[in-house]
């Protein structure tokens, strides 16, 4: 009974990870992709916990939800911010 319910939870976790992985790839807007990637990371954490790998789950939690999204958001903000105008510096 417990083995069957554990197999169902494992299968559901695998399906959700596959679905969200596809959603990350199909997201066109970079900000939406960052958000979906964060949710994908949380689902991977749950998957690793279901498959009894808590050390990998903890590492994935730190990287995918705490470290990676802020770095991407800063990179996107820097890319979208107006930089110095070209031609405004004098060639010497």
N, C-alpha and C positions, 0 to 999 in steps of 0.2 A: 504494500500500500504506500509506504513512504518512498520507495524507490520509484514508483510510477509517478507520484506527485513531483519528485525531484527531477525526473526526466521531463515532465511537462514544463517545469519552471526553466530548465536548461534550454529546451526547445523554444520557448517563448522569448527567452533572452537572446538567443541566436537570431531569431527572426527579427526582433526589434533592432539589434545591432546592424543586421544586413539592410533593413529599411532605412535607418538613419544614415548609414554609410552612403547609400544611394542618394539620399536627400542632400548630404553635404556636397556630393559631386555635382548634383543638378542645380544647386543654388547659384544664381547668377550675380546677385548683389553681394559684394564682399562683407558688408556688415551682417547680412542675413546668414551668410556662410559661417561667420564667426560664432553666431548664436547657435546655429544648428550643430556646429562642430563641438561646442561646449556640451550640448545635450547628448551628442554622440559619445563624448568622453565619459559622461556620467553613466551612460548605458554600458560602456565597456567596463567601468568600475563595478557595476552590478553583475555583469557577466563573469568577471574574474572572481567576485565573491561567491557567486553560485557554483563556480567550478573549483572553489576552495583554494584560491591563490590570493590570500589577503595582502601579502607583500607587494605583489604586482599591482593589486587594486589600489593600494596606498600610493605607489609611485605614479600610477595613471591618474589618480585624483589630483595630485599636486601638479603634474605636468599639464593635463588637458583642461582642467577647470580653473586653476589658480595661476599658472605661468603663461601658457600659450595665448589665451584670448587677450589679455592686456597688451602683450607684445604686438599682436596683430592689429589691435585697435590703434595703438600708437603709430605703427607703421602706416596704416591707412590714413590717419589724421595728418601725418607729416607729408604724405604723398599728395593729399588733397589741398593742403594749405598753400596759399600763394607764396611763392618764393620771390627772391629779388628779381626785378625785371631785367631781362637781358638787354645789354646795350647801355645800361645806366652807368656802368663803370668805365672809366676812361682808360684807354689802352696807353701804356706808357712806354 
